[in-house]
Amino acid sequence: MPVLELHAESMAAIQKMGGPEADSLAMAPPPPTPKPDVVDPNAPAFDYTHLGPKGAAFFGSMVAQELTAAVAELKDYFRARAEK
């Protein structure tokens, strides 16, 4: 059973794209930046851990590439799924 080392690749991709683009992968956009003198302690924190459709597509593609590289027999299956 292959092990996919996705952590380093994911971190490098996020670092390369920068904060605003990385934030666009989230389930919801980050809240507007508050004015320095206005702090709402009840404001929800930005969720950096749950992906939206763009993030799911980005990381799903990364997993598919790594998986088909590790298990070549799956390559045709992933190609067929991408065409749907």
C-alpha positions as MATLAB code, in Angstrom:
seq = 'MPVLELHAESMAAIQKMGGPEADSLAMAPPPPTPKPDVVDPNAPAFDYTHLGPKGAAFFGSMVAQELTAAVAELKDYFRARAEK';
ca = [
       0.000    0.000    0.000;
       1.632    3.286   -1.068;
       1.908    6.260    1.244;
       1.361    9.647   -0.370;
       3.544   12.376    1.116;
       1.207   15.306    0.545;
       2.162   17.580    3.435;
       5.339   19.041    1.946;
       3.775   19.400   -1.507;
       0.680   21.088   -0.053;
       2.728   23.480    2.056;
       4.955   24.396   -0.899;
       1.919   25.056   -3.106;
       0.288   27.291   -0.477;
       3.532   29.201    0.118;
       4.023   29.705   -3.617;
       0.498   31.059   -4.214;
       0.544   33.422   -1.241;
      -2.048   34.290    1.374;
      -4.893   35.828   -0.634;
      -4.892   33.040   -3.235;
      -4.579   30.374   -0.528;
      -7.513   31.942    1.326;
      -9.600   31.580   -1.843;
      -9.429   27.788   -1.416;
     -11.436   27.942    1.814;
     -15.098   27.106    2.248;
     -15.978   30.757    2.818;
     -14.048   33.940    2.077;
     -12.171   35.589    4.919;
     -14.006   38.373    6.695;
     -13.054   41.928    5.758;
     -10.074   43.264    7.627;
     -11.384   45.282   10.568;
     -10.243   48.794   11.249;
      -7.405   48.801   13.795;
      -9.510   50.592   16.419;
     -12.552   48.289   16.023;
     -12.197   44.769   17.399;
     -15.193   42.470   17.708;
     -14.317   39.643   20.114;
     -17.425   37.756   18.955;
     -16.497   37.830   15.267;
     -15.918   34.319   13.909;
     -12.347   33.373   13.112;
     -11.484   32.570    9.506;
     -11.597   28.804    8.900;
      -8.300   27.755    7.347;
      -9.047   24.027    7.551;
     -12.201   23.394    5.487;
     -12.064   23.590    1.707;
     -14.595   25.013   -0.684;
     -15.080   23.792   -4.264;
     -11.925   25.529   -5.530;
      -9.804   24.048   -2.729;
     -11.322   20.593   -3.186;
     -10.496   20.677   -6.897;
      -6.963   21.943   -6.222;
      -6.048   19.358   -3.587;
      -8.076   16.590   -5.255;
      -5.993   17.063   -8.385;
      -2.830   16.940   -6.282;
      -3.937   13.656   -4.667;
      -4.934   12.165   -8.042;
      -1.526   13.043   -9.537;
       0.360   11.551   -6.591;
      -1.845    8.456   -6.468;
      -1.543    7.710  -10.174;
       2.220    8.228   -9.942;
       2.366    5.730   -7.068;
      -0.098    3.215   -8.571;
       0.156    3.417  -12.350;
      -2.765    0.987  -12.829;
      -5.148    3.698  -11.608;
      -4.149    6.210  -14.286;
      -6.914    5.259  -16.730;
      -9.561    5.406  -14.011;
      -8.644    8.961  -13.013;
      -8.470   10.118  -16.607;
     -11.967    8.745  -17.245;
     -13.340   10.443  -14.127;
     -11.842   13.799  -15.147;
     -13.621   13.681  -18.511;
     -17.094   13.435  -16.936;
];
